[in-house]
Amino acid sequence: MSRLVLILLAIFLPPVAVFLKKGIMPTFWINLILTLCFFFPGMVHALFVVTKNS
């Protein structure tokens, strides 16, 4: 998947971007909880996960 698409998804739908990058891993669940509690921390976490080089 294109990195640009993942970055856009991380901004608008953070859990979807993390799911597409990592799958159902603890990272996804952390992001889902962050997004449900407050949207901004979930977005920042998703951007970090998507742009990390691994």
Sine and cosine of phi, psi and omega as CSV:
sin_phi,cos_phi,sin_psi,cos_psi,sin_omega,cos_omega
0.00,0.00,0.60,-0.80,-0.04,-1.00
-0.90,0.44,0.64,-0.77,0.00,-1.00
-0.90,0.44,-0.59,0.81,0.02,-1.00
-0.90,0.44,-0.67,0.74,0.04,-1.00
-0.89,0.45,-0.67,0.75,0.03,-1.00
-0.90,0.43,-0.62,0.79,0.03,-1.00
-0.91,0.41,-0.68,0.73,0.04,-1.00
-0.90,0.44,-0.65,0.76,0.06,-1.00
-0.91,0.42,-0.60,0.80,0.01,-1.00
-0.90,0.44,-0.51,0.86,0.01,-1.00
-0.98,0.21,-0.69,0.73,-0.11,-0.99
-0.99,-0.11,-0.57,0.82,-0.01,-1.00
-0.69,-0.72,0.97,0.26,-0.12,-0.99
-0.82,0.57,-0.71,0.70,-0.02,-1.00
-0.90,0.44,-0.53,0.85,0.02,-1.00
-0.91,0.40,-0.68,0.74,0.00,-1.00
-0.90,0.44,-0.68,0.74,0.00,-1.00
-0.93,0.38,-0.62,0.78,0.04,-1.00
-0.89,0.47,-0.70,0.72,-0.01,-1.00
-0.92,0.39,-0.52,0.85,-0.01,-1.00
-0.99,0.14,-0.70,0.72,-0.14,-0.99
-0.92,-0.40,-0.33,0.94,-0.09,-1.00
0.99,0.14,-0.25,-0.97,0.00,-1.00
-0.99,0.14,1.00,0.04,0.03,-1.00
-0.81,-0.59,0.15,-0.99,0.06,-1.00
-0.83,0.55,-0.50,0.86,0.02,-1.00
-0.87,0.50,-0.65,0.76,0.03,-1.00
-0.89,0.46,-0.71,0.70,-0.05,-1.00
-0.92,0.39,-0.62,0.79,0.06,-1.00
-0.88,0.47,-0.70,0.71,-0.01,-1.00
-0.91,0.41,-0.63,0.78,0.02,-1.00
-0.88,0.47,-0.69,0.73,0.02,-1.00
-0.91,0.42,-0.70,0.72,0.03,-1.00
-0.88,0.48,-0.65,0.76,-0.02,-1.00
-0.94,0.34,-0.62,0.78,0.01,-1.00
-0.94,0.34,-0.57,0.82,0.02,-1.00
-0.96,0.29,-0.82,0.57,0.02,-1.00
-0.57,-0.82,0.72,-0.70,-0.11,-0.99
-0.93,0.37,-0.67,0.74,-0.11,-0.99
-0.87,0.49,-0.73,0.69,0.04,-1.00
-0.88,0.47,-0.58,0.82,0.06,-1.00
-0.90,0.43,-0.62,0.79,0.01,-1.00
-0.93,0.38,-0.69,0.73,0.01,-1.00
-0.90,0.44,-0.69,0.73,0.02,-1.00
-0.89,0.46,-0.68,0.74,0.01,-1.00
-0.90,0.44,-0.67,0.74,0.04,-1.00
-0.89,0.46,-0.63,0.78,0.05,-1.00
-0.90,0.45,-0.71,0.70,-0.03,-1.00
-0.91,0.41,-0.67,0.74,-0.06,-1.00
-0.94,0.33,-0.60,0.80,-0.07,-1.00
-1.00,0.01,-0.15,0.99,0.03,-1.00
-0.92,0.39,0.65,-0.76,-0.06,-1.00
-1.00,0.05,0.97,0.23,0.12,-0.99
-0.46,-0.89,0.00,0.00,0.00,0.00
